[in-house]
Structures are given as C-alpha cells and as structure tokens.
Amino acid sequence: MKLSSYNLIIYKSPYSYWYNTFTKNFFRLSMELGEKVSARLEEGPGEETDLPASLMDKLKEGGFLIDDDFNETEAVKDLFKKAVNRKNYFMVVLPTLDCNYHCWYCIQNHVDSKMSDETLKRIKLHIGHMVNVEKIESLHLDWFGGEPLLYFHEIIEPVSRYAMGVCEKAGIPFMNSTTTNGYFLTKDKAQLCKELQFLQFQITLDGNREFHDNVKFQKGCESTFNHVLANIDRLLSLYEEINFVLRINYTHKNLSPSIVDEVNAFISTANRGKITILPRKVWQEKIDRSFSTTLYSILDRFKEEGYKVEYWSPISNYMPCYASSKYYNAFNFNGNVVKCTACNDLYDDNPRGILLEDGTIEWSGRFDERYTEPTFCNERCLKCRKLPICMGLCPKEHVNGSSYCKEEIMDSPFSDSIVNFIDRCYKND
C-alpha cells in the first residue's frame, strides 16, 4: 500500500480534517490523533502497524491508502477523457442579448437583438442532426441571454416543442432549463414551462430587497424583489418535478440576515424545500475573508427555514469547466457558436463557430478541439493535491495560451472551504 497523492490533511483546532480530492471521501479526527496517524503513515503504510484496524480500513476504503500499482494520475486523465466525451448534449441557446434590466455587474453588453427565423430554423436542424446523426444520448436545452423570456412564445416555445418531438421519436431523455431574472415568469408562461418540460430554473437576487430593487428596477413595478419572488412561488406550486436555484449575488454591503424573512414573506412553507439557495460573490468585488462567518450564518437560517442550501460542494465532473465537454455548445441569437458564455466571444466580429444552413457547426482553427484538451498537463498541476477538484486551467485561458493557478485568485483559502464542508456534513448526520 502507498499514500494517495491527493490526500489533504488540514489542522484546525480541535480537529484534523482528512479529505481525498480523487474519491471525495473525508473524515475528522482529533488534532492529536490526526498528527499521530499522519506521522505514522509518513513512515510507511505497511501491513503491520500499531494503528487501529478500523482506522486502517477507513483509510483504504476512502482512497487515502491505495495499491502500490495504482496510477492516480492516469486515472484522473481517464476520467477527464470520459467526462469530455460523454454524449449528453448540453445546448445553450440565447434568443437575445437584450434585457429588461441593466445590472451594473453584468458581464454582457445588452444590445437590441432577436434571433431571426432563419437562425431558429438552423437551430432546429442542428437538434435533428445531433439526435439522428451524432446519436446523442440525451438533450438538455438551456435558455440564456440577455433575458431569454423576452421571446418565450416566438423562440423558446417552438424550438422546445420541436426538440421534444425529435427526442421522443429517438427514445432519448429531454430536459429544458433557463437562467432568467424571473420578471416575465407570468402565470401563463409558468404553465407552459410545465408543458415544455422545464425542470431547472435559476433566478438571481441581488441581496436584500432594498439593494435588489436598486440594481434591478422596472418601470411600473414598485418592487422587482417582491414581483419575482411571487412569480417563483406560483411556479413552484404548479408542479413537483423541479430543480430551482435561487442565486444570491452578494457583496460586503448588500447582504444581511433579514433577507431570510424577506424571502419567506413570499415563498410558502410547502415550496421552500424545492429551492436551493446558492450564494455567489459579485466577481468585481473583493470580499474580506471574515465575511464568510456572516454568509454562513445567513445560509444556516435559510436551512432552518426549510430551504436547501449550497454551502460548498466539491466538483466531481472531472472537467475544469462545462465548456470542455465535446457535447456542449452555446448558440448566439445571430447564429454564431461559442464554447463559453462567460466571456466576450458572444460579441466577436469573427466568431470561431458558425451555425450552417444544414444545422452543422463550422469551427475555425480547431477551436472546439482545443477546449477538449486537458489543461492540467503541466508540472504544477500534475503535482497538485487538489487536481481532481480543480482539473486545471480554465479552457478559455488555455486556448489563449495564458496560465495561472485558480487558487491564487480566490477570496478565501481553499482549506477553509474544506473545513466548513466537513463540519457541516458532521453537523447534519
């Protein structure tokens, strides 16, 4: 037996935290025992040891101790390859780059735009090609923007109905989802969402009501915070089969414990368990590491009130980014195709991908293939204990030839996230 290269041991009184980034297994020991076990293992994890048999079994079963002939690096590469080539097609469609809001932090330039009938036709042809020629094993349409619901009836509905029919005929699963500000999620659209097999929604709040309404304001609407939450509760009451993410974009200033009561005022008790609270820092803002205490206390309150909460969870798809998948593409309103919506490729005058008349994609310069290359084949990444979670450089940065460590730009230490994650898992047992 030998020690895994992906063991993390973090000491924070009164515990030592053991986490394996490859297997995602973990446990806690007292700090004194943890130091003793670690020192004993570093001497050499032989078959004969004075460590308790139950602990040795835990180490072996959790992947902390592995067979001498097991090559973890090659195993990581194999999992990356499998993940990249999995034929579950995730297809992002942007009916428009326009939006009824103009949030100050938004990465996109909102322009007056709408997908043409010709592009809509090509989108349908592309779906047919992927199902009948490429033989994908499932289709997931994700509507993005801009604000996609601006053109619900003109674009989302006809494309969705076509996709549902094609997938049903081929006998493969189909799912709809959207990232929306929720303003246009009216009663009639909510009912249609159920009919069109929308199973995932993500809607964003910009902190507490006052801050949200200052960022997202709509003429003729007294409070977009109240309006959107009322729309959410109506949607959740329509059907059970739904995965709903309420994203909260936070800064130092816009978040206080009162947000829980403000949300509760509109979300009925029966519907709270259908919502996952997902906090995300506004990317332009720097957050002091001490703010995590306030954030976690707010999340604890949401959990107490019956909501699901995303404190932090290890990534387990063995890819650096969803865009690394061979079967992931994003289609702009104008027929341009990109691999990433979190960058300025959407506004590129010379797009790397174009949706052709027959529904196929024409890529320039092996652009799509570059995204599927492993970005961790360098000395620093291959020696890093966190590799199976991080999986290397952002593929966009890889394509552009740049290099940096993701951990260098984090607001809080990675170790703090591990500790908080393990502590809460023990607390919930």
Secondary structure, DSSP 8 states (H G I E B T S, - for coil): -EE-TTEEEEEETTEEEEEETTT--EEEEEHHHHHHHHHHHHH---SS-SS-HHHHHHHHHTTSEE-TT--HHHHHHHHHHHHHH--EEEEEE-S-S--S---TT-SS---S----HHHHHHHHHHHHHHHHTS--SEEEEEE-SS-GGGGIIIIIHHHHHHHHHHHHHHT--EEEEEE--STT--HHHHHHHHHTTEEEEEEEE-SSHHHHHHHS--TT-S-HHHHHHHHHHHHHHH-S--EEEEEEEE-SSS--THHHHHHHTTS-GGGGGGEEEEEEE-TTS---TTHHHHHHHHHHHHHHTT-EE-S-----SSSS-GGGSTTEEEE-TTSEEES-SSSGGGG-SS-SEEE-TTS-EEESTTHHHHHTS-S--SHHHHT-TTHHHH-SS-HHHHHHT----GGGG-SS-HHHHHHHHHHHHHHH-
